[in-house]
Structures are given as structure tokens and as C-alpha cells.
């Protein structure tokens, strides 16, 4: 197995230095209770991880939740461990049921609410969670005010088109305002078209970092969903299993199995290694509900694929 101890990577044009695996916080306060979440966060930090991704929206979709549960769990963990200075916290604005959209007033109020739940005085990386029809002049200016006030270190965008990203970057550049330093797109071996193309080109042109979500396709790329296989007990099983119905799904699994066998690792490690090596990708996001799900994710950040293995995966996923 060709691995090394992964060093920190710089996040685009920012001064943020992050581990090449971002730990997804979507499960905290949802399928992982506080005790499980703390255990996963402890194990990630002990392995050198420092880049935790969440959103004010997580996990408003779960029965009995209202949004902000993940931020609260992470905030409680930071306080109990006294390690705020060691962790880069990324959160998002725009989808919380009580703070929807990217209007200036919404962004400011949502940021204050996130700061309270996280129990911190600043957010390291603040994403617009999903683009809407708010003029770029309005939300870019609002984000810049948060940066100038010291409440946010850097800003980024998730779920945005190439056109809107270019427009936002151009306005920020023209007015001397804080510019997006990263994007968080849906991107993985069975979903390449959601990023590759015009969006990836704008990202590369402006020196932005890419922090892909759904890096393991809702668990499909772990290899636990197989043609004719038994059902898997998971909140995301239905989403993951749909890839089996597409010709590319089983083809990608075969390629992952082949490369994983070469290195003596799990398919998830290979899927993350492929993403990590893509142009502009800084740190794929993957979540772990339990501590034993974490090692293959961390291994992916350190795994180096050969050109032949990369070509095999490229062809299978095309």
C-alpha cells in the first residue's frame, strides 16, 4: 500500500491549512448521538484531522430536530476538549428553516446563531449553502461584512453554478470585498458531471479549492451495496442503492475492487484517493457514524494511486 502521513493543504487563496479529509458533521445529532459523535471527533483529531464540516441546516430533516443540532454537538465537543484553536470549522447558511435564503439580514442573523451554537467567536469557513436569486451584490457584501467584523475568516460556496460563481468573484474583485476561496460541489466517481466542466474551469481559473460533498455517493462507493446483495441498514441506503441501476455503478465497483486489492485497502479509501488527486480538490468530505467507519476514510487521504490505477478509475467512471 502506497501511503504517507498526509500533510496539511492550503485552502485555495485563504490562510486556512487543513487535513486532506474533511470530517462531515451531517450525522452528528442525527444518526450519531452526542456520545458517538464525540468518539468520532476524538478519533479524527487524534489521527491529525482538523477540518470539520457542518451546516446550520443539519439535521432539520430528522423527526424532532429543528436544525442546528450538528453545530451544537460540535460546539459542546470543542468546549469539552478545549481545542478550538486546533480545529478548522466550516459551516453554512441558507437552508435553515428559520434562516432560509441569502438575503443580507438572513446571512447576518444566521451567522450569529451559528456562532452561538458552536460556542465560538469566529467561523473559519462560511459557505453559502445553496444559491438562490439574491443579487450577488447583496450576499457578497454581507459576507464581506462578517469577514471585516472578524466573525468569519474565509467564505466559500456550495451548490452554485459556474455563471453565478464567476459573477460573485468578479463583483468581489471589482469592489475589493472578500472573495470565495472554495467551492463545495456534489462530486464523486459516479457523479462527475455535477462538477467537471464549466464549474471546475471557473474554480481552476481563480485558484479556488474544491471540497466535494457526497464523496462516497451516500455510501455506495464503500462497496457495501452490490448487485443482488442483501439490504444494508442505513438511513442513506435508498440513495446509495440507486447507483446499481446505472451501468456505471457496477463498473466503478469493479474498478474500485481491483485497485483496493492492489493496495490492501477498502474501496472507500480508493474512491477518496481518486478524488483527492483531482485538480483543485483539497479535501473530500466524508462522514462517520461510528469510530470503526473512520480508518478507511483517513487511509484515503494518504493513499497514492498509480497513473494506471487512476486511468482505470477514470475510464470506469466516464
C-alpha positions in Angstrom: 0.0 0.0 0.0 1.4 3.4 -1.0 0.6 5.9 1.7 2.2 8.6 3.7 1.3 10.8 6.6 -0.8 13.4 4.7 0.3 16.9 5.3 -1.9 19.9 5.6 -3.1 21.6 2.4 -3.8 25.2 1.9 -7.5 26.0 1.2 -7.5 28.0 -2.1 -6.3 31.5 -1.7 -7.1 31.6 2.1 -4.7 31.2 5.0 -6.5 28.1 6.2 -4.4 25.0 6.4 -6.5 21.8 6.5 -6.2 18.0 6.7 -6.9 16.4 3.3 -10.0 14.6 4.7 -12.8 16.9 5.9 -15.0 15.2 8.5 -18.7 15.5 7.6 -20.8 16.6 10.5 -24.2 15.8 9.0 -24.6 12.7 11.1 -24.0 14.4 14.4 -27.2 14.8 16.3 -29.0 12.6 13.7 -27.8 9.0 13.3 -24.9 9.6 15.8 -25.9 10.7 19.3 -23.6 13.0 21.3 -21.5 10.2 22.8 -21.0 8.6 19.3 -20.2 12.0 17.8 -17.7 12.9 20.4 -15.9 9.5 19.9 -15.7 10.0 16.1 -14.5 13.6 16.6 -11.9 12.5 19.1 -10.6 9.7 16.8 -10.4 12.1 13.8 -8.5 14.7 15.8 -6.2 12.0 17.3 -5.3 11.0 13.7 -4.3 14.5 12.8 -7.6 15.6 11.4 -8.6 19.3 11.8 -11.3 20.1 9.2 -14.9 19.6 10.4 -17.8 20.4 8.1 -21.3 21.2 9.2 -24.2 23.5 8.5 -26.9 25.3 10.4 -29.4 23.1 8.5 -28.1 19.8 9.9 -30.3 18.0 10.7 -33.6 19.7 10.3 -34.9 16.8 8.1 -34.9 14.4 11.0 -38.1 13.9 13.1 -37.9 16.0 16.2 -35.0 18.2 15.0 -35.2 21.8 14.0 -31.7 22.4 12.5 -28.5 23.3 14.3 -28.2 20.0 16.1 -24.8 19.2 14.5 -23.4 22.7 15.3 -24.5 22.2 18.9 -22.8 18.8 19.2 -19.6 20.2 17.7 -19.7 23.2 19.9 -20.1 21.1 23.0 -17.2 18.9 21.9 -14.9 21.9 21.3 -15.7 23.3 24.8 -15.2 20.0 26.5 -11.9 19.3 24.8 -10.5 22.9 24.9 -9.2 22.5 21.3 -10.8 25.3 19.4 -7.5 26.6 18.1 -6.6 23.3 16.6 -9.8 22.8 14.5 -11.0 24.5 11.3 -14.7 24.8 11.5 -16.8 25.1 8.3 -20.5 25.8 8.4 -23.1 27.0 6.0 -26.0 29.5 5.6 -29.1 29.5 3.5 -31.1 26.3 4.2 -32.1 26.5 7.9 -35.9 26.5 8.1 -35.8 29.8 10.1 -33.0 31.4 8.1 -33.7 30.5 4.5 -32.1 32.2 1.6 -29.1 34.5 1.1 -30.6 37.9 1.9 -28.2 40.1 3.8 -30.2 40.2 7.0 -30.6 36.4 6.9 -26.9 35.8 6.5 -26.1 38.1 9.4 -28.7 36.6 11.8 -27.8 33.0 10.7 -24.1 33.7 11.4 -24.9 34.9 14.9 -27.0 31.8 15.6 -24.2 29.5 14.3 -21.6 31.3 16.4 -23.9 30.7 19.5 -24.5 27.1 18.8 -20.8 26.4 18.1 -19.8 28.5 21.1 -17.0 30.2 19.2 -16.2 33.8 18.3 -15.5 33.2 14.7 -16.3 30.7 11.9 -13.3 29.6 9.9 -15.0 28.9 6.6 -18.6 30.1 5.9 -20.4 28.7 2.9 -23.5 29.9 1.1 -25.3 26.6 1.3 -27.3 26.9 -1.9 -27.5 29.7 -4.4 -30.8 31.5 -4.9 -32.0 34.6 -6.8 -30.5 37.0 -4.3 -28.3 39.6 -6.2 -24.6 38.8 -5.8 -24.1 42.4 -4.7 -26.2 41.7 -1.6 -24.8 38.4 -0.4 -21.2 39.1 -1.3 -21.3 42.4 0.6 -23.0 40.7 3.6 -20.3 38.0 3.7 -17.6 40.7 3.4 -19.0 42.5 6.5 -18.8 39.3 8.5 -15.1 38.9 7.5 -14.3 42.5 8.3 -16.0 42.1 11.7 -13.8 39.2 12.5 -16.7 36.8 12.7 -15.7 34.8 9.6 -12.2 34.1 8.4 -13.0 33.0 4.8 -16.0 32.5 2.6 -17.0 29.7 0.2 -19.9 28.5 -1.9 -21.8 25.2 -2.2 -24.3 24.3 -4.8 -23.6 27.2 -7.2 -23.4 27.4 -11.0 -20.4 28.4 -12.9 -22.1 31.5 -14.1 -23.1 32.7 -10.6 -19.7 31.8 -9.2 -17.9 33.8 -11.8 -20.3 36.7 -11.2 -19.8 36.7 -7.5 -16.0 36.5 -7.9 -16.0 39.4 -10.4 -18.1 41.6 -8.1 -15.9 40.9 -5.1 -12.8 41.6 -7.1 -14.1 44.8 -8.5 -15.3 46.2 -5.1 -12.4 44.9 -3.1 -14.5 42.6 -1.0 -13.9 39.1 0.5 -13.9 36.6 -2.3 -14.9 33.0 -2.2 -11.9 30.8 -1.6 -13.5 27.4 -2.1 -16.5 25.5 -3.6 -18.3 22.5 -2.2 -19.9 20.6 -5.1 -21.6 17.2 -5.4 -18.7 15.2 -6.8 -17.6 11.6 -6.8 -16.7 8.7 -9.1 -20.4 8.1 -10.1 -21.2 11.8 -10.3 -18.6 13.6 -12.3 -20.8 15.8 -14.4 -22.0 17.7 -11.2 -18.6 19.4 -11.1 -16.4 18.7 -14.1 -16.9 21.1 -17.0 -17.6 24.9 -16.7 -17.8 25.0 -12.8 -14.4 23.2 -12.5 -13.0 25.6 -15.0 -14.0 28.7 -13.1 -12.6 27.1 -9.9 -9.3 26.4 -11.5 -9.1 29.8 -13.2 -9.5 31.6 -9.9 -7.3 29.4 -7.8 -10.2 28.2 -5.6 -10.1 24.9 -3.6 -12.7 22.1 -4.1 -14.2 20.4 -1.1 -16.5 17.7 -2.5 -19.6 16.5 -0.7 -21.2 13.1 -1.3 -17.6 12.0 -1.8 -18.7 8.4 -1.3 -22.1 8.7 -3.0 -24.1 8.2 0.2 -22.0 5.1 1.0 -22.3 3.4 -2.4 -18.5 3.8 -3.0 -17.7 1.9 0.2 -18.7 -1.2 -1.7 -21.3 -2.3 0.7 -24.1 -2.1 -1.9 -23.8 -4.9 -4.5 -25.9 -6.2 -7.4 -28.1 -8.9 -5.9 -26.7 -8.2 -2.4 -28.7 -8.0 0.8 -30.1 -4.7 2.1 -27.9 -2.5 4.2 -29.2 -1.0 7.4 -28.6 2.7 6.8 -30.5 6.0 6.7 -29.0 6.6 3.2 -29.4 3.1 1.7 -32.1 4.0 -0.8 -30.0 6.9 -2.2 -26.9 4.7 -2.5 -28.6 1.7 -4.0 -29.9 3.6 -7.0 -26.4 3.7 -8.5 -26.7 -0.1 -9.0 -29.4 0.6 -11.6 -26.9 2.6 -13.8 -24.3 0.8 -15.9 -21.6 3.0 -14.5 -22.3 1.9 -10.9 -21.2 -1.8 -11.1 -18.4 -0.8 -13.5 -17.0 1.6 -10.9 -17.3 -1.0 -8.1 -15.3 -3.5 -10.2 -12.5 -0.9 -10.7 -12.5 0.0 -7.0 -12.3 -3.6 -6.0 -9.3 -4.1 -8.3 -7.3 -1.1 -7.1 -8.3 -1.8 -3.4 -6.9 -5.3 -3.8 -3.6 -3.9 -5.1 -3.2 -1.8 -2.1 -4.8 -3.9 0.6 -7.3 -1.2 1.5 -11.1 -0.8 1.3 -12.9 0.5 -1.7 -13.8 3.7 0.2 -10.1 4.5 0.6 -9.6 4.3 -3.2 -12.6 6.4 -4.0 -11.4 9.1 -1.7 -7.8 8.9 -3.0 -9.1 9.3 -6.6 -11.0 12.5 -5.5 -8.1 13.9 -3.5 -5.8 13.6 -6.6 -8.3 15.5 -8.9 -7.3 19.1 -10.0 -8.2 21.7 -7.3 -9.5 19.2 -4.8 -8.2 20.0 -1.3 -10.2 17.7 1.0 -13.2 15.5 0.2 -15.9 15.4 2.9 -16.9 12.1 4.4 -18.8 11.3 7.5 -18.5 8.5 10.0 -21.3 7.5 12.4 -19.0 5.2 14.4 -15.3 5.2 15.1 -14.8 2.0 13.1 -16.0 3.7 10.0 -13.2 6.3 10.2 -10.0 4.4 9.4 -10.8 3.7 5.7 -11.7 7.4 5.3 -8.4 8.6 6.8 -6.5 6.0 4.7 -8.0 7.5 1.6 -6.4 10.9 2.4 -2.9 9.2 2.5 -3.3 6.7 -0.4 -1.4 7.5 -3.6 -2.7 5.8 -6.8 -0.5 4.9 -9.8 -1.2 6.5 -13.2 -2.5 3.1 -14.4 -4.9 2.8 -11.4 -6.1 6.4 -12.0 -6.7 5.7 -15.6 -8.7 2.5 -14.8 -11.0 4.5 -12.4 -11.3 7.4 -14.9 -12.4 5.0 -17.6 -14.9 3.1 -15.4 -16.5 6.3 -14.2 -16.6 8.2 -17.6 
